[in-house]
Amino acid sequence: MKYDALLLVSFGGPESKEDVIPFLQNVLRGRNVPQERMLEVAEHYYHFDGSSPINRQNRELIAAIQEELARHGIQIPVYWGNRNWHPLLPDTLQKMREDKIESALAFVTSAYSSYSGCRQYRENIAAAQAEVGPEAPRIDKLRVFYNHPGYIEATIDRVREAFSRIPEAFRKRAHIVYTAHSIPAAMARSCDYVRQLEEVRRLVSSSLGHTNDALVYQSRSGPPSQPWLEPDILDYLREVKKNDLHPAVVLAPIGFTSDHMEVLYDLDTEAQALCEELRLPMARAATVGSHPKIVSMIRELILERMEENPDRRALGSLGPWFDQCPADCCPAMQRPAARPPAASPSHA
């Protein structure tokens, strides 16, 4: 099929102290979150002068994508729209309409299937299209890419580099702690988020010849009475030290493609401080960001949809994910309807 443009879709983040509260109000709109909790999260941003690195990293990624497409003769413009902060999706789709864009592919900066990582972005796009009106461009989302060779290879490079910062005497026995954003347990049961994370963990550790690893979660929110995915990163690090399990840890935030505030605060600030208190050597692997293999992967994903005989590359046993997700996939919370057979990953 012919497409006129690529739309990069992301979470968005504030870039000044004045942006923080309006940004968080966008994030929390429609959610019953106490004011004091929002102000507590705001302090995380103020710790970094109100600026999240996500917008800067998206600009870097867009520049790299534009260079990659031009180098390979793919003549389509790249647009950018966010869920929660400028440039907001409705504004971007309005600009695309004005530029006579009729159909575009969307690359969402989330590698996994879950409500907030996939379905909600599709809902955001649909809402923006409705706001722009009947002349809004058609938008088709590219598949989730957690097991694409480009994503796995970029992650391996990042973890390997982090190992080089662990004291040499500890490297062979160092523990890889893969981290991802926690979600409610009920939500996790209705999507393939955990299964996909476990697959990335297996593929990366296997390539590195490393079996000393674990998958843990970070950045949980919501009432304490509601079960979320565990173990929590800080609790896990305390357990590692308490039981003298490993001499050092490498934290690999595989649940994030760029340095969200959760990475900067929960890992580089809180986890780092805890490791220093515990005297547990720690290195944090960089997120994949605009790694050249990620940029090449995005070009491949575009060609999958534009060519008649696409090469849909994927590693591991789960195969390439679907281009078109079922209408009822990844609901916000678990629903009583039966899941499809496990042999067919039809609920992206």
BAFI-570578 format. One record per residue: residue in one letter; x, y, z of N, C-alpha, C in turn. Coordinates in steps of 0.05 Angstrom, whole numbers, plus 5000, padded with zeros to 4 digits. Layout:
N
("A",(X,Y,Z),(X,Y,Z),(X,Y,Z))
...
This chain:
348
("M",(5017,4976,5000),(5000,5000,5000),(5017,5025,5000))
("K",(5008,5046,4988),(5023,5071,4987),(5017,5087,5012))
("Y",(5038,5098,5024),(5035,5116,5047),(5050,5142,5042))
("D",(5039,5164,5051),(5049,5190,5046),(5069,5200,5067))
("A",(5069,5188,5091),(5085,5199,5113),(5089,5178,5134))
("L",(5108,5184,5152),(5111,5169,5177),(5104,5187,5200))
("L",(5089,5177,5219),(5082,5192,5243),(5094,5178,5267))
("L",(5113,5192,5281),(5124,5182,5305),(5106,5190,5328))
("V",(5097,5170,5344),(5078,5175,5366),(5091,5167,5392))
("S",(5090,5186,5411),(5104,5180,5436),(5088,5191,5460))
("F",(5099,5188,5484),(5086,5195,5509),(5087,5225,5513))
("G",(5109,5237,5507),(5113,5265,5512),(5124,5271,5540))
("G",(5135,5294,5544),(5146,5301,5570),(5151,5331,5572))
("P",(5150,5342,5596),(5155,5371,5600),(5183,5379,5594))
("E",(5187,5404,5587),(5214,5413,5581),(5222,5438,5599))
("S",(5205,5444,5618),(5211,5466,5637),(5194,5462,5662))
("K",(5201,5476,5683),(5186,5473,5708),(5157,5482,5704))
("E",(5153,5502,5687),(5126,5512,5682),(5109,5491,5667))
("D",(5121,5473,5653),(5107,5452,5638),(5097,5429,5656))
("V",(5109,5426,5679),(5106,5401,5694),(5077,5396,5703))
("I",(5064,5415,5716),(5037,5410,5726),(5017,5407,5702))
("P",(5017,5424,5682),(4999,5420,5659),(5004,5393,5646))
("F",(5029,5384,5644),(5035,5358,5633),(5023,5336,5650))
("L",(5027,5337,5676),(5016,5316,5693),(4986,5316,5693))
("Q",(4974,5339,5691),(4945,5340,5689),(4935,5326,5663))
("N",(4950,5329,5642),(4943,5314,5617),(4946,5284,5622))
("V",(4968,5276,5634),(4973,5247,5639),(4950,5235,5656))
("L",(4942,5250,5677),(4923,5239,5697),(4894,5246,5691))
("R",(4888,5259,5669),(4861,5266,5662),(4843,5241,5662))
("G",(4820,5242,5676),(4802,5220,5676),(4809,5199,5697))
("R",(4830,5202,5711),(4839,5182,5731),(4835,5194,5759))
("N",(4827,5177,5777),(4822,5186,5805),(4848,5186,5821))
("V",(4866,5205,5816),(4891,5206,5829),(4891,5230,5848))
("P",(4897,5226,5874),(4897,5249,5893),(4917,5271,5885))
("Q",(4910,5295,5891),(4927,5318,5884),(4954,5315,5897))
("E",(4956,5305,5921),(4982,5302,5934),(5000,5283,5920))
("R",(4988,5262,5907),(5004,5243,5892),(5015,5257,5867))
("M",(4999,5273,5854),(5009,5287,5830),(5032,5306,5838))
("L",(5030,5320,5860),(5051,5338,5869),(5076,5323,5876))
("E",(5072,5299,5887),(5095,5282,5894),(5111,5274,5868))
("V",(5096,5266,5847),(5109,5260,5822),(5122,5284,5810))
("A",(5109,5307,5813),(5120,5332,5802),(5148,5337,5813))
("E",(5152,5330,5838),(5179,5334,5850),(5200,5318,5836))
("H",(5193,5295,5825),(5212,5280,5809),(5222,5296,5786))
("Y",(5204,5310,5772),(5211,5327,5749),(5227,5351,5758))
("Y",(5219,5363,5780),(5233,5387,5790),(5262,5380,5798))
("H",(5266,5355,5805),(5293,5346,5812),(5312,5349,5788))
("F",(5300,5349,5763),(5315,5353,5739),(5307,5379,5725))
("D",(5301,5399,5741),(5293,5426,5730),(5269,5425,5712))
("G",(5251,5405,5717),(5226,5404,5703),(5228,5393,5675))
("S",(5252,5383,5667),(5256,5374,5639),(5260,5344,5638))
("S",(5242,5331,5623),(5245,5303,5616),(5262,5300,5591))
("P",(5279,5281,5589),(5295,5278,5564),(5280,5266,5541))
("I",(5255,5258,5544),(5242,5242,5523),(5238,5259,5498))
("N",(5230,5284,5500),(5226,5300,5476),(5253,5304,5461))
("R",(5274,5309,5475),(5300,5313,5462),(5308,5287,5448))
("Q",(5304,5264,5461),(5312,5239,5449),(5294,5233,5425))
("N",(5269,5241,5425),(5252,5237,5402),(5261,5254,5378))
("R",(5270,5279,5384),(5281,5295,5363),(5305,5282,5350))
("E",(5322,5271,5367),(5346,5257,5357),(5338,5233,5340))
("L",(5318,5218,5349),(5309,5195,5334),(5297,5203,5307))
("I",(5281,5224,5307),(5269,5234,5282),(5290,5242,5262))
("A",(5311,5256,5272),(5332,5264,5254),(5346,5240,5242))
("A",(5351,5220,5258),(5364,5195,5249),(5346,5180,5229))
("I",(5320,5180,5234),(5301,5167,5215),(5301,5181,5189))
("Q",(5300,5207,5189),(5300,5223,5164),(5325,5217,5147))
("E",(5348,5216,5161),(5373,5210,5147),(5372,5181,5135))
("E",(5362,5163,5151),(5361,5135,5142),(5342,5132,5118))
("L",(5319,5144,5119),(5300,5142,5096),(5312,5155,5071))
("A",(5324,5178,5074),(5336,5192,5051),(5358,5175,5039))
("R",(5374,5163,5056),(5396,5147,5046),(5387,5123,5030))
("H",(5363,5113,5036),(5352,5090,5022),(5331,5097,5001))
("G",(5329,5123,4995),(5311,5131,4974),(5281,5129,4981))
("I",(5274,5130,5007),(5246,5129,5015),(5237,5158,5019))
("Q",(5222,5168,5001),(5215,5196,5001),(5188,5202,5015))
("I",(5189,5200,5042),(5165,5207,5057),(5173,5225,5080))
("P",(5157,5246,5087),(5163,5263,5110),(5158,5249,5136))
("V",(5170,5258,5158),(5166,5247,5184),(5153,5268,5202))
("Y",(5130,5261,5214),(5116,5279,5232),(5118,5267,5260))
("W",(5111,5283,5280),(5114,5275,5308),(5090,5286,5324))
("G",(5077,5267,5339),(5055,5275,5356),(5056,5259,5382))
("N",(5050,5273,5405),(5051,5260,5431),(5024,5256,5443))
("R",(5022,5238,5462),(4998,5234,5477),(4993,5256,5498))
("N",(5014,5265,5511),(5010,5282,5535),(5023,5310,5534))
("W",(5040,5315,5514),(5052,5342,5514),(5061,5349,5486))
("H",(5065,5374,5481),(5070,5385,5455),(5095,5372,5443))
("P",(5094,5366,5417),(5071,5370,5398),(5049,5348,5403))
("L",(5025,5357,5408),(5003,5339,5414),(4992,5327,5388))
("L",(4982,5303,5390),(4972,5289,5366),(4951,5304,5350))
("P",(4931,5316,5362),(4911,5331,5345),(4924,5353,5329))
("D",(4943,5368,5341),(4957,5389,5327),(4973,5378,5303))
("T",(4986,5356,5308),(5002,5344,5287),(4985,5334,5264))
("L",(4963,5320,5271),(4945,5311,5249),(4932,5334,5234))
("Q",(4927,5356,5247),(4917,5379,5233),(4937,5389,5213))
("K",(4963,5390,5222),(4984,5399,5203),(4987,5379,5180))
("M",(4984,5353,5185),(4985,5333,5164),(4962,5337,5144))
("R",(4939,5343,5154),(4916,5349,5137),(4921,5373,5119))
("E",(4932,5394,5131),(4939,5418,5116),(4960,5412,5095))
("D",(4978,5393,5100),(4999,5386,5081),(4990,5365,5061))
("K",(4963,5359,5061),(4951,5341,5042),(4961,5312,5045))
("I",(4968,5305,5070),(4975,5277,5075),(4949,5261,5077))
("E",(4947,5240,5061),(4923,5223,5061),(4925,5198,5078))
("S",(4949,5186,5079),(4953,5161,5094),(4982,5161,5105))
("A",(4984,5151,5130),(5011,5151,5142),(5013,5126,5159))
("L",(5038,5118,5163),(5045,5096,5182),(5053,5109,5208))
("A",(5045,5096,5230),(5052,5107,5257),(5072,5088,5270))
("F",(5095,5099,5278),(5114,5085,5295),(5110,5095,5323))
("V",(5101,5077,5341),(5097,5083,5369),(5121,5075,5384))
("T",(5132,5092,5401),(5156,5087,5416),(5151,5069,5440))
("S",(5138,5047,5435),(5132,5027,5456),(5135,5000,5442))
("A",(5152,4982,5453),(5159,4957,5440),(5140,4935,5445))
("Y",(5122,4938,5465),(5106,4915,5475),(5076,4919,5472))
("S",(5062,4897,5476),(5033,4898,5476),(5023,4901,5505))
("S",(5007,4922,5508),(4992,4926,5533),(4972,4948,5528))
("Y",(4955,4954,5547),(4936,4975,5542),(4950,5002,5537))
("S",(4967,5010,5556),(4980,5036,5555),(5002,5037,5533))
("G",(5013,5014,5526),(5035,5013,5507),(5026,5009,5478))
("C",(5001,5001,5474),(4992,4996,5446),(4964,5007,5442))
("R",(4945,4994,5454),(4917,5000,5449),(4910,5030,5455))
("Q",(4920,5041,5477),(4914,5068,5484),(4925,5087,5463))
("Y",(4948,5081,5451),(4959,5098,5430),(4941,5098,5405))
("R",(4930,5074,5399),(4911,5073,5377),(4886,5089,5383))
("E",(4877,5088,5408),(4854,5105,5416),(4861,5135,5414))
("N",(4886,5142,5422),(4894,5170,5420),(4894,5179,5391))
("I",(4903,5162,5373),(4904,5170,5344),(4875,5173,5334))
("A",(4858,5154,5342),(4830,5156,5333),(4816,5181,5343))
("A",(4822,5188,5368),(4810,5213,5380),(4820,5237,5366))
("A",(4846,5238,5359),(4857,5260,5344),(4845,5262,5316))
("Q",(4841,5240,5303),(4828,5240,5277),(4800,5251,5278))
("A",(4785,5243,5299),(4758,5253,5303),(4758,5284,5307))
("E",(4778,5293,5322),(4780,5322,5328),(4786,5338,5302))
("V",(4803,5327,5285),(4811,5340,5260),(4788,5340,5240))
("G",(4773,5318,5240),(4750,5316,5222),(4753,5297,5200))
("P",(4734,5296,5181),(4733,5275,5161),(4757,5276,5142))
("E",(4771,5298,5140),(4795,5300,5122),(4821,5292,5136))
("A",(4819,5283,5161),(4843,5274,5175),(4855,5250,5160))
("P",(4882,5248,5161),(4895,5226,5147),(4888,5199,5159))
("R",(4888,5178,5143),(4887,5151,5153),(4914,5144,5166))
("I",(4913,5132,5189),(4937,5124,5203),(4937,5094,5209))
("D",(4957,5080,5200),(4960,5052,5206),(4985,5048,5224))
("K",(4981,5035,5247),(5003,5032,5266),(5021,5008,5257))
("L",(5047,5012,5259),(5066,4991,5255),(5065,4971,5278))
("R",(5072,4946,5273),(5070,4926,5293),(5089,4931,5317))
("V",(5083,4919,5340),(5101,4920,5362),(5127,4905,5355))
("F",(5149,4913,5366),(5175,4905,5355),(5194,4893,5376))
("Y",(5183,4884,5398),(5200,4874,5420),(5219,4852,5411))
("N",(5212,4835,5392),(5229,4813,5383),(5241,4817,5355))
("H",(5239,4841,5345),(5252,4847,5320),(5283,4846,5324))
("P",(5298,4834,5306),(5327,4832,5310),(5340,4859,5316))
("G",(5331,4881,5303),(5343,4907,5309),(5340,4915,5338))
("Y",(5316,4910,5350),(5312,4918,5378),(5329,4900,5396))
("I",(5329,4874,5391),(5345,4856,5408),(5374,4862,5406))
("E",(5384,4866,5382),(5413,4872,5378),(5421,4898,5391))
("A",(5404,4919,5389),(5410,4944,5402),(5410,4941,5433))
("T",(5392,4925,5443),(5391,4920,5472),(5415,4905,5481))
("I",(5424,4885,5465),(5448,4870,5472),(5472,4889,5474))
("D",(5474,4907,5454),(5496,4926,5454),(5496,4944,5479))
("R",(5472,4953,5487),(5470,4970,5511),(5478,4955,5536))
("V",(5469,4930,5539),(5475,4914,5563),(5505,4907,5563))
("R",(5516,4900,5541),(5545,4894,5539),(5561,4918,5548))
("E",(5554,4942,5539),(5568,4966,5547),(5567,4971,5577))
("A",(5543,4965,5588),(5540,4969,5617),(5558,4950,5633))
("F",(5561,4925,5623),(5579,4906,5636),(5608,4917,5637))
("S",(5616,4932,5617),(5643,4943,5616),(5648,4963,5638))
("R",(5627,4973,5651),(5629,4992,5673),(5628,4979,5700))
("I",(5624,4952,5701),(5625,4937,5726),(5654,4930,5731))
("P",(5663,4932,5757),(5691,4924,5763),(5697,4896,5751))
("E",(5720,4894,5738),(5726,4870,5723),(5724,4844,5740))
("A",(5732,4846,5765),(5732,4823,5782),(5703,4812,5787))
("F",(5683,4829,5782),(5655,4821,5788),(5639,4813,5763))
("R",(5650,4818,5739),(5634,4817,5714),(5622,4789,5709))
("K",(5638,4768,5713),(5628,4741,5706),(5604,4733,5724))
("R",(5604,4743,5748),(5582,4736,5767),(5562,4758,5770))
("A",(5565,4779,5755),(5545,4802,5757),(5518,4792,5748))
("H",(5498,4804,5760),(5470,4797,5756),(5456,4817,5738))
("I",(5444,4808,5716),(5429,4826,5699),(5400,4828,5710))
("V",(5392,4852,5717),(5365,4857,5727),(5350,4873,5705))
("Y",(5333,4859,5690),(5317,4872,5670),(5293,4885,5683))
("T",(5288,4910,5676),(5266,4924,5688),(5246,4934,5667))
("A",(5221,4935,5676),(5199,4945,5659),(5179,4959,5677))
("H",(5163,4976,5665),(5142,4991,5680),(5121,4971,5690))
("S",(5116,4972,5716),(5095,4954,5727),(5068,4963,5717))
("I",(5049,4944,5715),(5021,4950,5708),(5004,4933,5727))
("P",(4978,4940,5729),(4961,4924,5747),(4961,4895,5738))
("A",(4961,4877,5757),(4962,4848,5751),(4938,4840,5734))
("A",(4915,4851,5739),(4891,4845,5724),(4895,4853,5694))
("M",(4907,4876,5690),(4913,4885,5663),(4933,4866,5649))
("A",(4953,4858,5664),(4974,4840,5653),(4962,4813,5644))
("R",(4941,4804,5658),(4929,4778,5651),(4914,4780,5624))
("S",(4908,4804,5615),(4892,4807,5591),(4909,4815,5566))
("C",(4935,4813,5569),(4952,4820,5546),(4978,4803,5548))
("D",(4996,4807,5529),(5020,4791,5527),(5045,4806,5537))
("Y",(5041,4826,5552),(5063,4843,5562),(5085,4827,5575))
("V",(5077,4810,5595),(5097,4795,5610),(5111,4775,5593))
("R",(5095,4761,5576),(5107,4740,5559),(5127,4752,5539))
("Q",(5121,4776,5529),(5140,4789,5511),(5165,4799,5525))
("L",(5162,4810,5549),(5185,4818,5565),(5203,4794,5571))
("E",(5191,4772,5579),(5206,4747,5585),(5221,4738,5560))
("E",(5209,4741,5536),(5222,4733,5512),(5246,4751,5506))
("V",(5244,4777,5511),(5267,4795,5507),(5289,4787,5527))
("R",(5282,4783,5552),(5301,4774,5572),(5316,4749,5562))
("R",(5301,4729,5552),(5314,4704,5544),(5332,4709,5520))
("L",(5323,4724,5500),(5338,4728,5476),(5364,4744,5482))
("V",(5363,4764,5499),(5386,4780,5505),(5406,4765,5521))
("S",(5397,4752,5543),(5415,4737,5560),(5428,4714,5545))
("S",(5412,4700,5528),(5423,4678,5512),(5445,4687,5494))
("S",(5441,4710,5481),(5461,4720,5462),(5487,4728,5477))
("L",(5484,4738,5502),(5507,4745,5518),(5519,4722,5532))
("G",(5507,4698,5530),(5517,4674,5544),(5515,4678,5574))
("H",(5493,4690,5583),(5490,4697,5611),(5463,4687,5622))
("T",(5464,4670,5642),(5439,4659,5653),(5432,4671,5680))
("N",(5450,4687,5691),(5447,4699,5717),(5430,4725,5714))
("D",(5404,4722,5713),(5387,4746,5707),(5360,4744,5721))
("A",(5345,4766,5719),(5318,4767,5731),(5302,4789,5717))
("L",(5276,4787,5717),(5258,4808,5707),(5243,4819,5731))
("V",(5245,4845,5735),(5232,4859,5757),(5217,4883,5746))
("Y",(5203,4897,5764),(5186,4919,5755),(5191,4944,5771))
("Q",(5184,4966,5759),(5189,4992,5772),(5165,5011,5766))
("S",(5166,5034,5780),(5148,5056,5774),(5118,5050,5778))
("R",(5111,5032,5796),(5083,5025,5800),(5069,5050,5812))
("S",(5043,5051,5808),(5027,5072,5820),(5000,5059,5827))
("G",(4981,5075,5835),(4955,5063,5842),(4954,5056,5871))
("P",(4930,5050,5882),(4927,5044,5910),(4941,5018,5918))
("P",(4952,5017,5943),(4966,4993,5952),(4948,4968,5952))
("S",(4922,4972,5953),(4904,4949,5954),(4902,4935,5927))
("Q",(4911,4948,5905),(4909,4937,5879),(4935,4923,5871))
("P",(4934,4897,5866),(4959,4882,5859),(4970,4892,5832))
("W",(4996,4897,5832),(5011,4904,5808),(5033,4883,5804))
("L",(5045,4883,5781),(5067,4864,5775),(5090,4869,5794))
("E",(5101,4847,5804),(5124,4848,5823),(5144,4827,5813))
("P",(5169,4827,5825),(5178,4844,5847),(5186,4872,5839))
("D",(5185,4890,5858),(5193,4917,5855),(5223,4919,5854))
("I",(5235,4936,5838),(5264,4938,5835),(5278,4943,5861))
("L",(5268,4961,5878),(5282,4967,5902),(5281,4944,5922))
("D",(5258,4931,5924),(5255,4908,5941),(5274,4886,5932))
("Y",(5276,4883,5906),(5292,4861,5895),(5322,4866,5901))
("L",(5331,4891,5898),(5359,4897,5904),(5366,4893,5933))
("R",(5347,4899,5951),(5352,4894,5979),(5355,4864,5984))
("E",(5338,4848,5970),(5340,4819,5973),(5366,4808,5963))
("V",(5375,4819,5941),(5401,4810,5929),(5423,4815,5950))
("K",(5423,4838,5962),(5444,4844,5982),(5441,4828,6008))
("K",(5416,4826,6017),(5411,4812,6042),(5421,4784,6041))
("N",(5416,4770,6019),(5423,4742,6016),(5450,4738,6003))
("D",(5465,4760,5999),(5491,4759,5987),(5491,4742,5961))
("L",(5471,4748,5944),(5467,4731,5920),(5486,4737,5897))
("H",(5493,4763,5894),(5509,4771,5871),(5527,4794,5879))
("P",(5552,4795,5867),(5571,4816,5875),(5565,4843,5862))
("A",(5550,4843,5840),(5544,4868,5826),(5520,4864,5808))
("V",(5507,4886,5800),(5483,4884,5783),(5485,4903,5760))
("V",(5474,4894,5737),(5470,4911,5714),(5441,4915,5710))
("L",(5431,4939,5712),(5403,4945,5708),(5398,4951,5678))
("A",(5379,4936,5666),(5373,4939,5638),(5344,4946,5635))
("P",(5337,4971,5630),(5309,4980,5628),(5297,4973,5601))
("I",(5292,4947,5596),(5282,4938,5570),(5253,4946,5565))
("G",(5239,4955,5586),(5211,4964,5582),(5209,4993,5571))
("F",(5232,5006,5567),(5232,5034,5558),(5250,5036,5533))
("T",(5241,5051,5513),(5258,5055,5490),(5275,5081,5492))
("S",(5268,5098,5510),(5283,5123,5515),(5282,5129,5544))
("D",(5298,5149,5552),(5301,5156,5581),(5277,5172,5590))
("H",(5255,5158,5597),(5233,5171,5610),(5242,5180,5637))
("M",(5225,5196,5650),(5231,5204,5678),(5233,5180,5696))
("E",(5217,5159,5690),(5219,5135,5707),(5247,5123,5707))
("V",(5260,5125,5684),(5288,5115,5683),(5306,5133,5699))
("L",(5304,5159,5694),(5322,5178,5708),(5318,5178,5738))
("Y",(5293,5177,5747),(5288,5179,5776),(5288,5152,5789))
("D",(5273,5133,5779),(5270,5107,5793),(5296,5091,5792))
("L",(5311,5093,5770),(5336,5077,5768),(5361,5094,5774))
("D",(5364,5116,5759),(5389,5131,5763),(5390,5147,5789))
("T",(5367,5151,5801),(5367,5166,5827),(5362,5147,5850))
("E",(5338,5135,5851),(5331,5118,5874),(5347,5092,5875))
("A",(5347,5077,5853),(5361,5052,5853),(5391,5056,5857))
("Q",(5402,5077,5844),(5431,5083,5847),(5437,5089,5876))
("A",(5420,5106,5889),(5425,5113,5917),(5424,5088,5935))
("L",(5404,5070,5929),(5402,5046,5946),(5426,5028,5942))
("C",(5436,5025,5917),(5459,5008,5913),(5484,5020,5927))
("E",(5486,5046,5927),(5508,5058,5942),(5506,5053,5972))
("E",(5482,5055,5982),(5477,5049,6010),(5483,5020,6017))
("L",(5476,5002,5999),(5480,4973,6003),(5509,4965,5996))
("R",(5524,4983,5984),(5551,4976,5974),(5550,4954,5954))
("L",(5531,4957,5935),(5527,4938,5914),(5534,4951,5888))
("P",(5556,4945,5875),(5564,4957,5850),(5542,4955,5829))
("M",(5536,4977,5815),(5513,4977,5796),(5521,4993,5771))
("A",(5513,4983,5748),(5514,4999,5723),(5487,4997,5710))
("R",(5478,5020,5699),(5452,5020,5685),(5456,5021,5655))
("A",(5445,5001,5641),(5447,5001,5612),(5431,5023,5601))
("A",(5441,5036,5580),(5426,5057,5566),(5401,5045,5552))
("T",(5381,5061,5549),(5358,5053,5532),(5367,5053,5503))
("V",(5351,5040,5486),(5360,5037,5458),(5360,5064,5443))
("G",(5342,5082,5450),(5343,5109,5439),(5344,5109,5409))
("S",(5364,5123,5398),(5367,5124,5369),(5391,5107,5359))
("H",(5395,5085,5373),(5416,5066,5365),(5413,5060,5335))
("P",(5434,5058,5319),(5432,5054,5290),(5415,5029,5283))
("K",(5416,5008,5299),(5400,4985,5293),(5370,4989,5297))
("I",(5363,5008,5315),(5335,5015,5319),(5326,5031,5294))
("V",(5343,5049,5285),(5335,5066,5262),(5332,5048,5238))
("S",(5350,5029,5233),(5347,5011,5211),(5321,4994,5214))
("M",(5315,4986,5238),(5291,4971,5244),(5266,4986,5235))
("I",(5265,5012,5241),(5242,5028,5234),(5238,5029,5204))
("R",(5260,5032,5190),(5259,5031,5160),(5248,5004,5151))
("E",(5257,4982,5163),(5247,4956,5156),(5217,4953,5161))
("L",(5208,4963,5184),(5180,4962,5190),(5163,4977,5170))
("I",(5173,5000,5161),(5159,5015,5141),(5157,4999,5115))
("L",(5179,4987,5106),(5179,4972,5081),(5161,4948,5083))
("E",(5158,4936,5107),(5139,4914,5110),(5112,4921,5100))
("R",(5104,4946,5106),(5076,4954,5099),(5074,4966,5071))
("M",(5096,4973,5059),(5095,4987,5033),(5101,4968,5010))
("E",(5114,4945,5016),(5121,4926,4995),(5102,4903,4994))
("E",(5101,4890,4970),(5082,4868,4967),(5092,4842,4980))
("N",(5118,4838,4981),(5129,4813,4993),(5148,4821,5015))
("P",(5138,4830,5037),(5155,4840,5059),(5169,4817,5074))
("D",(5193,4823,5083),(5208,4805,5100),(5203,4814,5129))
("R",(5185,4799,5143),(5177,4806,5170),(5195,4792,5190))
("R",(5218,4805,5197),(5238,4792,5213),(5229,4792,5243))
("A",(5235,4770,5256),(5229,4768,5285),(5246,4745,5296))
("L",(5256,4748,5320),(5271,4727,5334),(5254,4713,5354))
("G",(5262,4688,5361),(5248,4673,5382),(5225,4658,5371))
("S",(5209,4647,5389),(5187,4629,5382),(5160,4642,5377))
("L",(5157,4667,5384),(5131,4680,5382),(5125,4691,5354))
("G",(5146,4695,5338),(5142,4705,5311),(5135,4734,5310))
("P",(5133,4745,5285),(5126,4774,5283),(5097,4778,5292))
("W",(5093,4801,5305),(5066,4807,5315),(5048,4818,5292))
("F",(5023,4821,5298),(5003,4828,5278),(5005,4858,5271))
("D",(4999,4864,5245),(4997,4891,5237),(4971,4903,5246))
("Q",(4949,4888,5245),(4923,4897,5253),(4915,4882,5278))
("C",(4913,4896,5301),(4906,4883,5326),(4876,4878,5326))
("P",(4867,4856,5339),(4838,4852,5342),(4825,4875,5357))
("A",(4800,4880,5351),(4786,4903,5363),(4786,4902,5393))
("D",(4786,4878,5405),(4783,4876,5434),(4810,4869,5448))
("C",(4832,4874,5435),(4858,4866,5447),(4866,4886,5469))
("C",(4882,4877,5487),(4894,4893,5508),(4875,4912,5522))
("P",(4853,4903,5533),(4834,4921,5547),(4847,4934,5571))
("A",(4835,4956,5580),(4846,4971,5602),(4847,4954,5628))
("M",(4828,4937,5632),(4828,4919,5654),(4818,4892,5645))
("Q",(4823,4871,5660),(4816,4844,5652),(4786,4842,5648))
("R",(4778,4828,5627),(4750,4823,5622),(4745,4793,5624))
("P",(4720,4784,5629),(4715,4756,5633),(4716,4739,5608))
("A",(4716,4751,5584),(4716,4735,5560),(4741,4717,5559))
("A",(4737,4694,5547),(4759,4674,5545),(4781,4685,5526))
("R",(4806,4678,5533),(4828,4685,5515),(4830,4667,5492))
("P",(4841,4676,5469),(4846,4658,5446),(4866,4637,5454))
("P",(4868,4615,5439),(4887,4594,5445),(4915,4605,5446))
("A",(4931,4595,5465),(4958,4605,5469),(4976,4601,5444))
("A",(4970,4582,5428),(4986,4576,5404),(4984,4598,5384))
("S",(4964,4615,5385),(4960,4636,5365),(4960,4663,5379))
("P",(4982,4678,5378),(4984,4704,5392),(4967,4725,5379))
("S",(4941,4723,5381),(4923,4740,5366),(4914,4764,5382))
("H",(4925,4768,5406),(4917,4791,5422),(4941,4808,5428))
("A",(4949,4824,5408),(4973,4840,5410),(4971,4860,5433))
